Amino acid sequence: MSELIFTGLDGKNPLAFLAALGVLNVLADRPLPEGPTPKIAWKNVGTYRPVLIGGPDREALLDRLAEDLADFAKEPALNLRYEKKEGGAEAHDLKPLPKRYVEYLAQLESPRSLSYAGAFATDVATDNNGNTKPTALHFTAGQQEFLAMVTALREGSTREDLEEALFGTWRYARPLPVLQWDNSQARDYALRASDPSKEKKLGVPGADWLAFRGLPFIRVVPDEDKIVTTGCRGGWKTGFFRWPIWSGALERSVVQSLVTSAELFEVEPRVLRARGISVVFESSIGRSDQGGYGSFSPASVAKRATP
């Protein structure tokens, strides 16, 4: 069985973790007629790196990822637009009035589109302004709009960006939007003299794009009038995100079950090894008081399997 290690992805970084899931999503969404089912495992080589098992070789993988990137020009899930206020400017974000979000949901048909809707928001939960409450991984605010940023990533990212994300040292040299899921690049508004939404931050667009492709693993569900995001606990400004690193080769459906498991929060470490989980990482979610810009803290180990 072929193995391909993604030397550019570090499992301690939620951006890299989501990017690995994004590769798995692309390959499952675009299966080949013959061949094994692609799977992901994690290997400890000083840090945890994802390994693609049973997938295409490096060049064929990059070709398929680039084809998927181009195909998203036709993806209806990216077409959520709405007026910020009646008669006001159009927004391209995840916070419409619930009625508009229901209209948007009714237009989606494909499993891929619906998987994104299930990770974006729920019309049941609303914020203090009566707008749809988005996923806890919605880190944009102010002049930033999540779907506008994703669209810019889709339009501007290249095959070379995808290669850098998966295999190269991250150079942080490209002036495309960042979704702020990189816990090595946090920008805390409270510690800065200027509004981060007005700064042009250099990033790794291939990683941000692939992480967006992994977002359907991080689903949201309503809890009465609240929203619960997979892997997240705590308040909007004081929460945290947990993600598992596993040793066995797992296909998409199994990974979906694993990342939504309450075991990430409740099971004793001695049980983790039986589940194939090596370690559970955790990053705090911080949001600024000036607009709610989000960021992840550096990861810590929340749980480790008992030897």
N, C-alpha and C positions, 0 to 999 in steps of 0.2 A: 504494500500500500504506500502510495507516495506521501511524503511529508514536506511541508514548506513552512519554515519558521519566519514569522514577521518580526524581523530584528528592529524595526522602527517603533514597535508598540510595547509600552511598559505597562504591565497590569496594575501598577499602583496609581495610574492616572485614569480617571473616569473617561476622559476623551479617548484615550487609547483603548480602554475596555469596550466602549460603545463602537469604536471603529472596527474592532475585531468582530463584534456582533453584526456590524453592517456588512462586512464581507460575507458572513454566513447567510445573511438575508438575501443579498444579491444572488448568490449561487443557488439558494433554494427557490427564489422567484424566477430564475432563469435556468432551470435544470437541463442538463444534456439528456438526449434520448437513451443513452446507454452509459454505463459506468457506475461506480459506487456513489453512495450518498455522501456529500461533503460533510465533514465534522470538524469541530474545533476542540483542541486540548490546550492546556497551559503547561509549559516546561520551565522549571526553575534553573536558570543559567546565571545566577547571581541576582537577577530580578526575574519576574515572571513574564515570559514571552508567549504569545499565542502561536499555536502550530496548526496549520490547515492540513487535514488528513483526508486523502481520497479526493482531493480537488485537482484543478488543472495546474500545470507548471507556471512558473513566474510570468512568462510572457503571455501565455494564454489567459491567465487570471487578469492581468492588467488590461488585456483586450476586452474581456467581458465586463470588467468594472467601467471601462470607458464607454462601452456600448450602453450600459445601464445608465450612466450619467447623461448621455445624449437622449436616451429614451424618456427621461424625466421631464423633458420639455412638454410632453403631452400628459403629465400626471395631474388629474383633477384635484387631488388632495392639496395641491399648492395654490389652488384658485380661490381661497377664502379671502374675499375683500368685502369691506363694509364701511359705512360712514361712521366716523368717530362720534359725531353728534349729528342730530338731524340737520341736514343742509350743510354739514361740515366737510372737511377733507376726507378722502378715502384712506382707509387703513388696510394694511396687508399683514395682519397679525393674528393672534389667537384669542382675542378678547371682544368678540361681538356681543350684541344682546342675545340672550338665549334663543329668541325666536329666529334670528338670523342664523345661528348655529344649527338649529333644526333644519332650516331650509338648505343649508350647505350639506348636511348629512344625507338629505333625501336625494341629492344629486350624485352621490358616490355609489359605485356598483362593484368595482373589482375588489378582490380580497386585499390587494396591496393598498388601495385607496382607503378602504375601511380600517385596515390595520393602523394607518396613520391617524385617522380620526379618533380611534380608540386610545391613541397615545397623546393627542393634542389637548383634549378638554372634555368636559361633560356639561351639557346644558342644565343639569340639575343644580350644580354649585355656581354661585355668583360671588363677585367681589363687592366691596363697599359701594361701588358705583352701579351695581345691578348688572354688570357685564359678566359674560361667561368666565369662569375661573379656569386658567390653563394649568397644565402640568407644572409640578414643582421644579422641573428643569427648564422652565421659561425664565431665562436670566436677563432678558432684554427689557428696557424701559425707556421713557423719554422719547427721543427721536428715533430710537432703534425699533424696528419691527421684525419679529421673528421670521415670518414667511418671506418678507422682502430680502432679508439677509440670506436665507436659504436659496432663494431664487438667484441672487447674485453669486453665491457659491456655485450653483449649478452652471450658470452661464460662463463663469470665469475660470473654473477649475479645469485642469488638463490631465492627460495620462501621466505626465511627469510629476504632477502634484500627488497623484495617487501612489506612484512609486516611492516618492519621498516619504509619504506617510507610513507606508508598510515596511519599507526596507532601509531607508536612509536615516541619517542623523537629521533631526528636525532643525531647519535653518531659520525659521521665523523671518522669512524674507519677502513674503507675498502680501500686498495690501488689499486682500479680500476680507469680507466680514469674518469675525470669529464669534462662535456661539457661547463662548466663555465657560466651556466645560473642561478646560485644561487647568488642572490644579497646580501646575507649576507656573502659571501666568496670571494669577489673580490680580484684579485691579479694584482695590477698596476705595470707593468714592470718599469715604470719611477721612482717608489718609492722603488725599490728593488735593491739589489747589484748583483743579479744573474739572469740568464735567467730562467723564470718560466717553460719553456718547458722541462728543465732538472731536475726539482724537482718532486718528487713523492708526489702529494697532496692526502690526504685522503679525501674520499667523502662518499656519500650516493648513491651507485650504483642503488638501486631500484628506487630512484627518478629520476636519470639521464635517466635510461632506459624508464621509463614510460613517461617522458617528450619527449623523442625521439618518442615514440608511439603517442604523441600528436602533433608532428610537422606538419603533413598534414593539420591541421587547419590553419597553418601560411603559406599560399600559396604565391608564387611570380609570378609577371607578368612583361612583358617588357613594358617600356614606351620609345618609340623610341629606342635609344641605351643604355638606362639605365634599372636598375632593381628596382622594387618596392616590398617591403616585407610587408605582412599584418601586420597592427598595428604599422608600423615603419615610421618615418619621419626624415628628416634632412640628413646630410652628413654621409659618411662612418665612420668618426672618431668623429663626433659631433652629432650623431642622438639620437633618443629615441624610446622606445617601450611602447605602451599603451595596456592595456587589461581590459575588463569589468568584473565586479562582478554583477551577477543578482540574483534576489530573487525567481523567479518562476522556476518550474521544466521544463527543456528544453532537448529535445532529440538532437541527433547529427546534423541533418540537420538544426535545428533552431540555434544551437550554431555556426555552420559554417557561417550562414548568419550574426549573431550578431557580431562575431569577425572581419568580413570583412567590417562592416558598417562604412561609413564616419561619422556617428553620434558620434563616439568616439572622433572626432576632431572638428566637426562643430556645433553640436546641443547644444542649451542652456541647462543648468542644469535642468531647470523646465520641459523640455521635457523628461528627462531620466526616471523619475518615470513612466510615461505612457508606456515606453518601457520595464519596469521591471528591469532597471539597477539601482543598488544601488549606485555604485561608479565606477569611472574609475581610475585605478592606472597607474603610469608612472615611468619608470626607464630610466635614461640616458644610452647610450651606449658609453663606452670609449674604445679606441684602442691605444696601445702603438706605439710610433714611431719606436721602434726596432722590426719590424716584424709584427705588427698588431694584437697582442693578444687582444681579446676582453673581456669585463666584463660589468656587469650591476651595476649601482649605487643603493643604497637603494631606495625603492619606495616612491613616494610622491603622494598625491591625485591630479589628474589632473581635475576631475569633480566629483561633488557629486549631487545626485538627490535632488531637492528642496522638502522639506516636504509638 
